[in-house]
Amino acid sequence: MTMAILAVIAAIAVPRYASSLALCRADRAARRIVADLGFARDRARVASETVTVQFDVPADQLSIPGLGSLDNPSADYLVKFGEAPYQADLVSADFGGDPIVSFDGYGVPDGGGTIVIQAGTVQRTVVLNAETGEASVS
């Protein structure tokens, strides 16, 4: 009887846990993209130079060439969304037809766009405003 009760509880809990884990991963990845776009925008303003953010959709990663990685300054800034802690997939990144956005020396992007990221069945869309350079999750 005890085993049957535990089996019923597990049958209820496991799908809920999996869906909440996917929700957490998608939200975390989307917030990371917003933070990295903001970082690139702010870096462009401070240095008064163009900073480019490149999304590699097939590889599920984002890079900022010319900026050093936080844990290895000799390597370019790189975030791999397919690995822990995100374990998410980049579905698309579109900034006027390509997956690259550049912020000028004033922090203004060369165009707006969207990035769609998915973890499990949960999708989040990050929108970059073309006029302000502000990114948000919608």
Secondary structure, 3 states (H helix, E strand, C coil): CHHHHHHHHHHHHHHHHHHHHHHHHHHHHHHHHHHHHHHHHHHHHHHCCCEEEEEECCCCEEEEEEEECCCCCCCEEEEECCCCCCCCEEEEEECCCCCEEEECCCCCECCCEEEEEEECCEEEEEEECCCCCCEEEC
